[in-house]
Amino acid sequence: MKPDVFKEPVTILVGLGFPAEVRTVMDAYRHLAEWPASMEDAVHSIALRACGAALRGEIEAETARGLFAAFAEKHDLLAPDPEVIIASHRRHDKDPHVR
């Protein structure tokens, strides 16, 4: 495995809510670099610096992944876990009283 590849991708929502898998430090860095300047905050800055450090080999890719995931979570970009959605649909299909 290449050193900048995440062990597990971070799935975020992009555009009109379409899921996209962020699999590498470079992918995470690109998403962070494209973030609107008016919405930048401390979490964004930390994640961006971490990705830069990981690209330079100063920190592990998984450290940058964790900080990128924290950024995505804070800004409601994380895609819902498909297993949770499937389980919810199954529960609704079995019990007509569940809403």
C-alpha positions as CSV (number, residue, x, y, z in Angstrom):
1,M,0.0,0.0,0.0
2,K,1.3,3.5,-0.8
3,P,2.1,5.6,2.2
4,D,-0.5,8.2,1.4
5,V,-3.4,5.8,1.0
6,F,-5.9,5.5,3.9
7,K,-6.6,2.1,5.4
8,E,-10.3,2.9,5.1
9,P,-11.7,5.7,3.0
10,V,-13.7,8.6,4.4
11,T,-17.0,8.9,2.6
12,I,-18.2,12.5,2.3
13,L,-21.2,14.1,0.6
14,V,-20.3,16.4,-2.3
15,G,-22.2,18.5,-4.7
16,L,-25.9,17.8,-4.3
17,G,-25.3,15.2,-1.6
18,F,-23.6,12.6,-3.7
19,P,-21.2,10.3,-1.7
20,A,-17.5,10.4,-2.6
21,E,-14.8,8.3,-1.1
22,V,-11.7,10.1,0.0
23,R,-9.0,7.4,-0.2
24,T,-5.7,9.3,-0.1
25,V,-4.1,12.2,1.7
26,M,-3.9,14.0,-1.6
27,D,-7.7,13.6,-2.1
28,A,-8.3,15.0,1.4
29,Y,-5.9,17.8,0.8
30,R,-7.7,18.7,-2.5
31,H,-11.1,18.8,-0.7
32,L,-9.7,21.0,2.0
33,A,-7.9,23.3,-0.5
34,E,-11.2,23.8,-2.4
35,W,-13.2,24.7,0.8
36,P,-14.5,28.2,0.6
37,A,-12.3,30.7,2.4
38,S,-15.3,32.3,4.1
39,M,-16.0,28.9,5.8
40,E,-12.5,28.1,7.0
41,D,-12.1,27.5,10.7
42,A,-9.6,26.0,13.1
43,V,-10.7,22.4,12.3
44,H,-10.1,23.1,8.6
45,S,-6.7,24.7,9.2
46,I,-5.6,21.8,11.4
47,A,-6.7,19.2,8.9
48,L,-5.1,21.0,6.0
49,R,-1.8,21.3,7.8
50,A,-2.0,17.6,8.8
51,C,-2.5,16.6,5.2
52,G,0.4,18.8,4.1
53,A,2.6,17.2,6.7
54,A,1.5,13.7,5.7
55,L,2.3,14.5,2.0
56,R,5.8,15.5,3.1
57,G,6.2,12.3,5.1
58,E,6.3,14.1,8.5
59,I,3.2,12.3,9.9
60,E,1.3,9.1,9.2
61,A,-1.5,9.1,6.6
62,E,-3.9,7.7,9.2
63,T,-3.2,10.8,11.5
64,A,-4.2,13.0,8.6
65,R,-7.2,10.8,7.9
66,G,-8.5,11.2,11.4
67,L,-8.2,15.0,11.3
68,F,-9.9,15.1,7.9
69,A,-12.7,12.9,9.2
70,A,-13.1,15.2,12.2
71,F,-13.3,18.2,9.8
72,A,-15.9,16.4,7.7
73,E,-18.0,15.5,10.8
74,K,-17.9,19.0,12.1
75,H,-19.2,20.4,8.8
76,D,-21.8,17.6,8.3
77,L,-20.0,16.2,5.3
78,L,-19.8,12.6,6.4
79,A,-22.0,10.3,4.4
80,P,-24.4,8.1,6.5
81,D,-23.2,4.6,7.1
82,P,-24.9,2.4,4.5
83,E,-25.4,-0.4,7.0
84,V,-27.4,1.9,9.3
85,I,-29.6,3.0,6.4
86,I,-30.2,-0.7,5.3
87,A,-31.0,-1.7,8.9
88,S,-33.4,1.2,9.2
89,H,-35.2,0.2,6.0
90,R,-35.4,-3.4,7.1
91,R,-37.0,-2.4,10.4
92,H,-39.6,-0.2,8.6
93,D,-40.4,-3.0,6.1
94,K,-41.0,-5.5,9.0
95,D,-43.1,-3.2,11.2
96,P,-45.6,-1.0,9.5
97,H,-46.1,1.0,12.7
98,V,-42.4,2.2,12.7
99,R,-42.1,5.7,11.2
